[in-house]
Amino acid sequence: MIADTVVHSIFAEIFSDVFMRDDIAISDTLSARDVEGWDSFKQIEIVMATEERFGVKLTSAELDGLRNLGALMRIAATRGRL
């Protein structure tokens, strides 16, 4: 399992790259409602970056269950490898 602080830091980098901003506060409860410009295309970019960075392939069921960033960070922490 990857440490929460490491996962948090990597997601800060992913969001900075995807949204080209450094002011997004990464948290478990963060969702598309909270970030201007987070649409379906950005969601795909976030998922692809997560899969690439953590070396995981998300299942359809996992993708359907993503209600906030915390869900994605938990998958990355438990199944990911750096």
HUMO-V472769 format. One line per field, one symbol per residue. ss: DSSP state (A for helix, B for strand, O for the rest). burial: I if it has 24 or more other ideal C-beta (glycine too) atoms within 12 Angstrom, else O. A space follows every 10 residues. Layout:
ss->???
burial->???
This chain:
ss->OOOAAAAAAA AAAAAAAAAO OOOOOOOOOO OAAAOOOOOA AAAAAAAAAA AAAAOOOOOA AAAAOOOOAA AAAAAAAAAO OO
burial->OIOOOOIIOI IIOIIOOIIO OOOIOIOOOI OOOOIOOOOO OIIOOIIOII IOIIOIOIOO OOOOOIOOIO IIIIIIIOOI OO
